Amino acid sequence: MTLAVQAMRLVVCIVAFPIFLLNILGMWSWVCKKCFPYFLKRFAMIYNWKMASLKQELFSNLQEFAGPSGKLTLLEVGCGTGANFKFYPPGCRVTCIDPNPNFEKFLFKSVAENRQLQFERFVVAVGEDMHQVTDGSVDVVVCTLVLCSVKNQEKILREVCRVLKPGGAFYFIDHVADERSTWNYFWQQVLARVWFLAFDGCNLTRESWKAIEQANFSKLNLQHIQAPLPLTLVRPHIYGYAVK
């Protein structure tokens, strides 16, 4: 299997040589950062349509983590275009973090379409370093389709625990590696390198549930599913929430 993966990877890399060349020349990252928000805007519409019932179920108890005032303070890490906004409870105070400043105009369009929320600010930063957010200052942290692309999962989860109030919750949805005995995992391995470049650092073969299980949470509700998505490569998913 390993030799077959390596052989197929070589074929894919030859076909995708222009992308690798642009990356070597230092041009691909700039192109990707500029273009990726436009792709993600369209992808988010399809993803929300297919995953609406799961998101509604997952986020249905967000308000339970609100403080004594009844106001829920929520931090979304890797907010992208703001595709999750419509699933948040009315009056929720939302702060967003994303390393790509080109998402800003899409994000503020989502803010305008979801007036039920109280939008606080958009911070350009990576999830591994959220020093702009005070320790123990938020009730809930949300990450959807983010752990697949961060550089260091352990660091971002430590930051999540730092900014959460005691008893606060971390909500997540992400695509992950399929079972290793499947053909889908074979193709995830074959396409991993090209996928990483084409989709702005996204990893097809991450076993993100392991990092969450090893993080410092007192309670974890995590489930594996095959998401109802058109592309088989990203159907293996995890979702749930963890309590600090």
N, C-alpha and C positions, 0 to 999 in steps of 0.2 A: 504493500500500500504506500509506503514512504517513497519508493522509487517512482511509482505512478504519479504521486502528488508532485514530486520534483520535476518530472518530465512535463506534466501538464502546466505547471507553473512557468516553465521555460517558454512553452508555446504562447501562453497568455502574455507574458512579458514582452515577447517579440511583437505580438500584435499591438500591444499598448506602448510600444517604444516611444512614440511622440510625447506621451505624458511623462515617462521617465526622463526623457531628454530635457523637457521644460523644467522638471524638478531639479535635475542636476545643474541647470543654468540659473536656478534660483527664481524662476518666473512663475512656476506652477502655483505656489502658495498664494501669490498675489491674485492670480486669476481665480483660484478657488474661493478665496475670501470674498471676492467681488460677486461671483456668480452663485455661490452656494445659497445665499438667502432667497434668491429667486426660485431655485429648485425646491428648497425646503418649504416655501409658501405653498407651492402646488402639492408637494408630498403631504404636508400637514392636513390639507383638505381631505385627501384620500384616507390618510391614517385615522383622522377623527371620525370619518364616516364609518370605517370598518371597526374601530375600537370604541365607539361612543358608549355602548352599554357597559364595557369594562371600566372605562374612565368614570362613568356615572356611579357605578358600584364602588369603585375604589375611593373616590373623593366624597362619597355620601356622608361620611362621619367627620369631615374636616372640622366642623364647628365644635365638635366635642373637645377639641384641644385649645379653644379660645380661653383667654385669661378671665379674671373676675369681672372685667368691664364688659365682657361679651364680644369684644372686638378681636377678630382673628388676625394675627400678624403673620404673614406668609412670605417666605423668601423662595423664589424660583431660580434655581441654578441651571444655566444653559437654557435660558428662556426662549431663544430663537425668535419666532414670529409671534409668540403669545398665543399659541394654539390651545393652551389649557385654560385660558381665562374664563371661557363660558361655563366651565365646570366648577368654578369656585363660588362659595356662598356670597350673597349680597352683603356689602359693607366690609368685605375682606380687605385688609390693607396689604398691598402687594409691592414688594421690592424685587427687581429683576437683575440678574447678573449674567453676562455672556462675554466671552473674550472677543467676539467679532462685532465691531462697531457698526458694520453694514446692516445689521439687523434692526437698527434703531427706527428707521422709517416704517418698517413693517410692524414693529412692536407697537408704535404709537397709533397706528391704524387699528390694531386690536384693542388698544385702550379706549379709543373713541367708540368702538362697537360694543364695549362692555362697561357701560356707565354705572353698572351696579357695584363695581369695584372701586376702591379708593387706592389709586395708583400713587406710590410714594416716589420711586426713582429708578433709573436704569444705570447700572454700574458696569463699566467695561473692565472685566477682570476674569481671571481663570478661577475655577472652583477650588483649586489647590491652595489659593491664597486670597481669602476674602477678608483681608484686614480692615476693609471699610465697614464691615458689619461687626457690631459690638458683641462681645461674649454674652451668651444667654439672653439674647434680645428678641428672638422670634419663636412663635408657637409651632410653626410647621415649616419644613423645608421640602420642596418638591424638585425631583429630577426625573425627567422623562426623556429617554433616548439620549442620555448624557454619559453614563458610565461606560458606554461602548467607545467613547472617543477621548476621554480625559487621559492625560499622560500618566497620572498616578492615582489609582483608585483609593489606596490607603490614605493618602494625604487629603483627598477631597472628603472622605468619610470622617476623618478627624476634624476637619473644618466644620462639617455638618454638626457633629456633636458639640463643638465649641460654641457655635452660634445659637443652638437650640436652648430653650429654657428647660429646667428640670421637668420631666414629664412631657416634653414636646415630642413631635413625631416627624419622621422622615418618610416621605412617600416616593415610590419609584416605579417606573415601568421601563423595561429595556429589552432589546433583542440580545440573544446570547448564543453561544456555541450549541450546536445540536449534539445529540448522543454520539459518541465516537464511533459506534458501529454502523452508523447510517451513511447512505450515499450523500445526503445533504451536508454532513460534516466534511466528507471528502471534497465536495465542491467549495465549501467555505474555506478550506485550507488552500485549495488551488487558486481561488480568486482573492485571497486575503490581501496580498500586497497591492494589487491594482485597485481594489476596493478602498484601501486605506488612503491612497492618493486621490482617487476620484471623489470620495465623499468626506474630504476634510478631516482625515485622521480617524475615521470610524473603523473599528475592529470587528470582524465577523466571528472570530473564534474565542472571544473572551468568556470566561466562566464567572461572570460578575457576582453571582450568588455567593461565591466563596468569600469574596472581600466583604460583603454585607454581613455574612454569618460571623466573620471574625472581628467585626467592628464592635465598639463598646456600647451596645444597646441592651437594655434590660428585657425587652420583649421584641419578638420578631414574628411577623405574619408574612410569609413568602410563598408564592405559588409559581409553578411552572406550567406554561400552556403553549399550545401551537396557535398562534394568533391567526385570525382569518384574513391574511394579507395576500395579495396577488403573487408576490415574489417569495418563493419557497425558502430562499437563503436566509431571510429575516423573520420567518415564522416562529422559530423557537424564542419564547419570551419568558421573562420573569416579571412579576408585579407584586406589590404589597406595601406594607408600611412597618416601620420599626419605631419603638418608643425609647427615648433616652432614659 
